[in-house]
Amino acid sequence: MVRLERFTERSQDALQGASLIAEMSQAITAENEDHIYQQMRSEVLNLLRNSLRPEFLNRIDEVIVFRSLSLEDIKILSIYNLRRSTKD
């Protein structure tokens, strides 16, 4: 029963983290991008500390929070992949 409760709590933490990232990503503008990124990174690290055991967390060297791709980034990647796939 204890394992099921822990699994449920961790699943809720993961959903909370995903919701947090989605919500904060929508609020990003050019002016506040760095601030929101730092805030998001801090929140994600807090969620990890609350959901993982210290013994496991101490084995992790680094946590990387990736920035969301902009629409321009997606266009560039799409064009690159289309050109690459038509060369074959």
C-alpha positions in Angstrom: 0.0 0.0 0.0 2.9 2.4 0.8 4.5 1.8 -2.6 1.2 2.6 -4.4 0.9 5.8 -2.4 4.4 6.8 -3.3 3.8 6.0 -7.0 0.6 8.1 -6.9 2.4 11.0 -5.2 5.2 10.9 -7.8 2.8 10.7 -10.7 1.0 13.8 -9.3 4.4 15.6 -9.0 5.3 14.7 -12.6 1.9 16.1 -13.8 2.4 19.2 -11.7 5.9 19.7 -13.2 4.6 19.3 -16.7 1.7 21.7 -16.1 4.2 24.2 -14.6 6.5 24.0 -17.6 3.6 24.4 -20.1 2.1 27.3 -18.2 5.4 29.2 -17.9 6.4 28.5 -21.5 3.3 30.3 -22.7 4.3 33.4 -20.7 7.7 33.8 -22.3 8.5 36.9 -24.2 11.8 38.3 -25.5 12.1 40.6 -22.5 11.4 38.0 -19.7 12.9 34.9 -21.3 15.9 34.6 -19.0 13.9 35.4 -15.9 11.2 32.8 -16.6 13.8 30.2 -17.6 15.6 30.6 -14.2 12.3 30.5 -12.4 11.2 27.4 -14.3 14.5 25.7 -13.6 14.2 26.5 -9.9 10.7 25.1 -9.7 11.7 21.9 -11.6 14.6 21.4 -9.2 12.3 21.9 -6.2 9.9 19.3 -7.6 12.7 16.8 -8.0 13.9 17.4 -4.5 10.3 16.8 -3.2 9.7 13.7 -5.3 13.0 11.8 -5.3 14.8 10.2 -2.4 18.0 12.0 -1.3 20.0 8.9 -1.9 19.0 8.9 -5.6 19.1 12.6 -6.1 22.7 12.7 -4.8 23.8 10.4 -7.6 22.6 12.8 -10.2 25.5 15.1 -11.4 23.5 17.7 -13.2 19.9 18.5 -14.2 19.4 20.2 -17.5 16.2 22.1 -18.2 15.9 22.8 -21.9 14.4 26.0 -23.4 11.4 25.6 -25.6 11.9 25.9 -29.3 10.6 29.0 -30.9 8.5 29.0 -34.0 11.5 30.2 -36.0 13.6 27.3 -34.6 11.0 24.8 -35.6 10.9 26.3 -39.2 14.7 26.1 -39.5 14.7 22.5 -38.3 11.9 21.5 -40.6 13.6 23.1 -43.7 16.8 21.4 -42.8 15.2 18.0 -42.4 13.2 18.3 -45.6 16.3 19.2 -47.6 18.2 16.4 -46.0 15.5 13.9 -46.8 15.2 14.9 -50.4 18.9 14.5 -51.1 18.6 10.7 -50.7 
